[in-house]
């Protein structure tokens, strides 16, 4: 256990972050994490759909998230891309019985419709994000535009609570995590690196109560609220250590939490 992060120099803190990254960014991380769901597939668009659904319900207990995400895949006949593009109304109606916490069957149906709209229009989820980023050069714009286009189909208002709005200042942890999964490229075998037109340097840290707590303890974050301003602050701090790949330290902050480096 580290007695106090304030006792560490910046170089010592970098070394600790890199050590934790190396420990947790490896295939043994996958099984208990929601990223295990898209890892169940080899087709890139299947992975995108499975990953998006798993990320959407990724709050709370990780084991419950993984179990519910795999259950979602069974509802989609373990062929998520084909289901999104081709499900009949009768097959869509079958989704109505799904529930994970506040994400219900109607939300599930609306998210399938949103994904269908995106994939039919841009060829893939990655196609949308890459084209949006190429226009703006800003991941923040891509996140904002994605949400607007995703809900540019008929949907129940309740579904909107499950895709946070960066325009309203939300931390957007789940979409930031989803982007980390599909943008980051390394040789570790966890993140997919499918969206090659978005640089890793442009990503933002997936910020939640746990990474926020660790970031504050390490002196990487001063802001008290876990909102988008906090995301920008902590990501800027991490870019000082690794400007080309700041979200590699998502593994570090996760590892610091589960290894209880401080109380």
Residue pairs with C-beta under 8 A, 6 or more apart in sequence:
1 260
1 261
1 262
1 263
2 8
2 16
2 261
2 262
4 262
5 13
5 217
5 218
5 219
5 262
6 219
8 16
10 240
13 218
13 219
13 241
14 241
16 252
17 218
17 238
17 241
17 249
17 252
18 241
18 252
20 251
20 252
20 253
20 255
20 256
20 259
21 248
21 249
21 251
21 252
21 255
23 251
23 255
24 251
24 252
24 254
24 255
25 186
25 188
25 190
25 248
25 251
26 188
26 189
26 190
27 188
27 189
27 190
29 35
29 190
29 251
30 36
30 39
30 189
30 190
32 62
32 63
32 66
33 62
33 66
34 54
34 55
34 58
34 62
34 65
34 66
34 69
35 51
35 54
35 181
35 190
35 191
36 66
37 50
37 51
37 53
37 54
37 66
37 69
37 70
37 73
38 46
38 47
38 48
38 50
38 51
38 54
38 181
38 192
39 47
40 50
40 70
40 73
41 47
41 50
41 80
43 81
44 124
44 126
44 194
45 81
45 119
45 124
45 125
46 79
46 80
46 81
47 182
47 192
47 194
48 81
48 124
48 125
48 126
48 182
48 194
49 76
49 80
49 81
49 83
49 84
49 115
49 119
49 125
50 69
50 73
50 80
51 178
51 181
51 182
51 192
52 111
52 115
52 125
52 178
53 69
53 72
53 73
53 80
53 111
54 65
54 66
54 69
54 72
55 174
55 175
55 177
55 178
55 181
56 103
56 111
56 162
56 163
56 174
57 65
57 68
57 69
57 72
57 100
57 101
57 103
57 162
58 65
58 174
58 177
59 65
59 101
59 174
59 208
60 101
64 100
65 100
68 100
71 98
71 100
72 98
72 100
72 108
73 80
75 94
75 95
75 98
75 108
76 83
76 84
76 87
76 112
77 83
81 119
83 91
83 112
84 112
84 115
84 116
84 119
85 116
85 119
85 120
87 112
92 109
92 112
95 105
95 108
95 109
95 112
96 105
96 106
96 108
96 109
97 105
98 104
98 105
98 108
99 105
102 161
102 162
103 162
104 158
106 156
106 158
106 159
107 156
107 158
107 159
107 162
110 153
110 155
110 156
110 159
111 159
111 162
113 153
113 154
113 155
114 150
114 151
114 153
114 155
114 159
115 125
115 150
116 153
117 149
117 150
117 152
117 153
118 125
118 128
118 146
118 149
118 150
119 125
121 128
121 149
122 128
122 131
125 182
126 182
126 194
126 195
128 146
128 149
129 142
129 146
129 179
129 195
129 198
130 195
130 197
130 198
132 141
132 142
132 145
132 146
133 139
133 141
133 142
133 197
133 198
133 202
134 197
135 141
136 142
136 145
137 202
138 202
139 179
139 198
139 202
139 203
139 204
140 166
140 204
142 198
143 166
143 172
143 175
143 176
143 179
144 165
144 166
144 167
146 175
147 163
147 164
147 165
147 166
147 167
147 175
150 163
151 159
151 160
151 163
163 174
163 175
164 170
164 171
164 172
164 173
164 174
164 175
165 172
166 172
166 228
169 227
169 228
169 229
170 227
170 228
171 207
171 208
171 226
171 227
171 228
171 230
171 231
172 228
172 231
173 206
173 207
173 208
174 206
176 203
176 204
176 205
176 206
176 207
176 231
176 247
177 206
177 250
179 195
179 198
179 203
179 204
180 191
180 203
180 206
180 247
180 250
181 191
181 192
182 191
182 192
182 193
182 194
182 195
183 191
183 193
183 195
183 198
183 199
183 200
183 202
183 203
184 191
184 192
184 193
184 200
184 203
184 245
184 247
184 248
185 191
185 193
185 196
185 200
186 193
186 245
186 248
199 244
200 244
200 245
200 246
200 247
200 248
201 239
201 243
201 244
201 245
201 246
203 235
203 246
203 247
204 231
204 232
204 235
204 246
204 247
205 211
205 231
205 234
205 235
205 238
205 246
205 247
205 249
205 250
205 253
206 247
206 250
207 215
207 226
207 230
207 231
207 234
208 226
209 226
210 253
210 254
210 257
211 234
211 250
211 253
211 254
211 257
212 221
212 226
212 230
212 234
213 257
214 253
214 256
214 257
215 221
215 234
215 237
215 253
216 222
217 256
217 262
218 256
220 234
220 237
220 238
221 230
221 233
221 234
221 237
222 233
223 229
223 230
223 233
235 246
235 247
238 246
238 247
238 249
239 246
241 249
242 248
242 249
256 262
